[in-house]
Amino acid sequence: MTGATAQCALRATGLGHRFRARGDWALRDCEITVPRGRITALVGHNGAGKSTLLHLAGGLLRPTAGEVRVLGAVPGTAEARGKVALLTQDKPLYPRFTVADTLRMGSKLNAAWHQGAAERVVAEGNIPLTARVGELSPGRRTRVALALALGKRPELLLLDEPLAELDPLVRRQIMATLMAEVAEREVSIVVSSHVLPELEQTCDWVVMLRDGRVELSEDAEELCAAHSVVTGHRDGAASLNDHTVVHARTSGRQLSALIRRHGQVDAAWRVRQPSFEDILLGYLQAGDEARGTASGNAEVAA
């Protein structure tokens, strides 16, 4: 293990995964470096490879090509299991267990376990320890699954669409719980989600996947600082050739474009700073249009 790899929450080099049954590549040639202590937004459309990446990082799958490391360890090994928690979309829980039974199971299955931390997550949702898991609402089941994950005191928490089925209030409450965990213990979090506005409020690193390859992997603040939205007469489009035009649209004679700047923007253009959501939507829409399936929704299918 190199020092650089040990300092990363997640690092992938030439990472690829191929499903034998279908014969296609879910991920290919992925190069990703996520520093420790970050809350990382993992974004992309259906089939982009997000769940596959998280399952590889969590040790549920093995790479077909290349390698992935979590906190410097090989996923699935005893070293990695002691440091990493993965919460998948299906949130596997035993419906006949009570909440107390579920947390007791967590204490038996994990060498390091903090009962107080797990019970606190449950209590914040006003969930009785005597309640049966199968009788809980989706939001409360998610909170119990999160309590199991946080009870093991992970250094890296991997979340695969954990909030997709929840209403906005419950999503906000659970994100607040995660933010508190980061503030208290400097936990690294990688969260796959399609709710872009909420990612903007919480995430400081972004990994975007498109068709199994890495489109972006960088600091969210630096990403925003490097981009501009420009508006002006479409006849002046040639002056944008010195920049990377991520996505552009025209309305009559007016052109509006999201660009990655490489130097100064011509004074003829009106320039504004894009939000994190603007940038993610721009890249996602550009990919849609390249495939002839443009989408303008603010909540992009995960």
N, C-alpha and C positions, 0 to 999 in steps of 0.2 A: 504494500500500500504506500503510495507516495504521499508527501505532506499536502500537496495540492488537492488530491482526491479526498483526504481525510477532512479537509476544511469545507467540503461541499456537502450540502444536504442530499443532493442527487446529481450524479454525473453519468452520462451515457456517451459511449464512443463507438461509432459505427454500428449502433444498435439496430437490429432488425428482428422481426418476428413473423414467421410464416405459418398460417394455419394449414395443417396437413390435409384436413378433410376438404377444404375449398381450394387449396393450392395457391391462394393469393397472399400477398404480403400486407399485414396490418400495419407494420412499421418498417421503414427501410432507411439505412444510412443516417440514423439520427445522432446528432452531436448536440448534447445539452449539458450545461453547467448551471446549477442552481446553488448559490451560496447558502450557508447556514443562517438561521435566524430570520428567514424571509417567509412572507405569506405569498405563495405563488399561485397565480391564476393559470389554470390549464384550460385553454379554449380551443374550439374548432367544431366543425359540423359533425353530424352522425357519420360514423365510419372513418373519422380522421385518425383514430388510433389512441384516443385519450384513455379509455378503459384498459386497453392493452398495455400502454405504458405504465399505468398505475399497478396493474396486476404483475407486470415484470418487476417493478420496484418493490412490490410487496411480497415477492417470492412465490406467487401463485402460478406464474408461467416462467419458462426459461427461454433465454434468447436463442434465436436461430442463427444470428450473426452478431458479432460485436459483443459488447459487455455493458452492464449497468452496475453502478455502485451506489449504496445508500449509506451516508455517514462513513464512507470508506470501506464498508463491509459488503460482501456478496449477499444479495437478497436470498432469503430462505435459510441462511445459516443461523446457528444459535446466536452468534454475535449480532446479526441483523434483527432477529426476532426480538431480542431484548431491548432494542432501541426504536423499533419501527412499529406503528400501528396502522392498519388499513381498514377503512370503513367502506364497504362496497355498496353498490346501488340497492341490492336486495336485502341488506342489513340482516343477515341470518341470526335469528333468535328463536328460542324454544317457546312456542305460544302457551304451553301449559305451565311453564315456570312462572313463579311470581318474580317481581322485580328484585326482591331480596335473594331469591334462588339464583337469579341471573348474575348478580354481583358476587355471590358466593362462588359460583362457577368461575368467574373471572379471577378470583383470588387463588383458586386451586390450579388454574391453567397458566398463571404467570408468576415467574420467579420473583419479580418485583411488582408489588401491588399496593396501592394507596386507597384503602377503603373510604377514608374521609373525602378524598377528591372525587371518587365515583359517586358517593352518596350526595355530595354537594351539587353535582350536575343534575341528579335526579330531583333533588329538593327544589332547585331553581325552577323546575317545571311543575312544581306542586303535584308530584306523582307519588302516591302511597307505595311504600315498599311491599305492602301486602297485595297490590294489584297484580292480576295475571297479565302477562305480556300480550297475549292474544286478544285481550279485551281493551287494549289501549288504542287511542287514535294514532294515525300515522305520525303526527308530530311528536307524540309522547314516545312511541316506539323508537323514533330516530334519536330522541334524547337518551333513552336507555342504552341504545347501541353506542352512542357517543360516550356515555359514562363508562362503558366497558373499555372503549379505546383509551380514554384519558386516565382511567384507573391504573393502567399499567405504566403510567408516567413516561410516555414515549418522548424521544428527542425529535422524531420526525413523524408527522401525522399525515397520512395519505387519505384523501376524501374523494370518492368517486360519485359525483352527483348526489351528495347526501341530502340536499334540501329541495330537490326537484318537485316533490309532491306536496310541499308544505305551503301554507298561506304566508303572505309577506310578513306578518307580525311574528310568527313562529320562526321564520327564517332569520329575521333580525335578532331575535332573542338568542338563537343558537350561535349566530355569528358573533354576538357580544360575548358569549361564553368562550368561544375560540380566541377572540382578541384578548380576553383576560388571561387565558392560558399562555399566550405568547408573551404578554407583558410580565407575567409572574416568573416564567421558567425559560423564556427565550426558545420556545418550541418552534421548529420549522414546520410549515404546513404547505402541502400542495393540494389545491382544491380544484376539481373539475366542476364547472358550472356553466350554464347558459344565460344566467341572469346578470348581464353586463353591468348595469348600474350598481349593483351590490358589490361586485368585484372591484369596481373603481374605488369604493369607500374603504376597502379592507386590504387590498393586495398591493404589494410593492415590487413584485417581479412578475413577468408574464412569459409563458411558453405557449405559442400557438402552433398547432399541428394542422397540416393540410394534406389530405390523401396519403397519410402515413409518413410524412416528412416534416421537418421542423421549418416553420416559416419565420418565427421570432423566438428568441430566448434572451431577454435582457431586462435591465432595471426599468420599472414602469415610469419613474420620474424622468430618467434620461430619454426614454422612448418618446414621452410627450414633448420634451424640450427639443427633440430633433425634428419634429414634424410641424407643419403649418397647414392651415386651410386657406387657400388663396381664391379670390374671386375677381373676375375682370372680363374684358372683351375676348371672345374666343379667337379673334384674329391675332392675339398676342401669345397664343399657346406655344409658339416656337421658343419664347424666352424661358420656358420651363424645362427646356432640354438639358440644362445643366443640373437638374434635380431629378430625384426619382419620383415619378408620378404614380402614387399607389392606386388611386381611384379618382375618376373625373366624371362629371356629368355636365351636360349643356342644357340650357333653357333659352330658346331663341338665340340671341347673340351673346348671351352671358355664359361663361364657363366657371365652374367651381371645382376645385381639385384638392385632394389631400396629398401633400407632397412630403417627402423626406428631403430636407434641405441639404445642399452641398454648396455653401457659400451664401451670398446675399440674394434676396429675391428682388427682381426688377421692381422699380418704384411704381410702375403702372398697375400693379396688383394690390388689391386690398387684402390685408393679411390678418388672420386671427389665430390664437392659440387653440388647438383642438383639445378636447377632453380625452381621457383614457378610453371612454366608450366610443367617441368619434373615430379614434385610431383603429380600435379592434373591428368596428363595423366596416371601416374603409377597406381593411385587408380582407375581411370575410366577403364583402360584396364584390371586391375585385376578383376573388377566386370563383364566386358564383357566376359572374358574367363571363369569365374565361370558359366556363362549362355551359354557358347559355341558360343558367338557372338563377337569375338575379333575385335577391331577397332583401327587403329593406326593413325587416323587423328588428326592434330593439332587443327582443329576447330571442337569441339565435339558437336553433336546435342544437343540442349537444351531441 
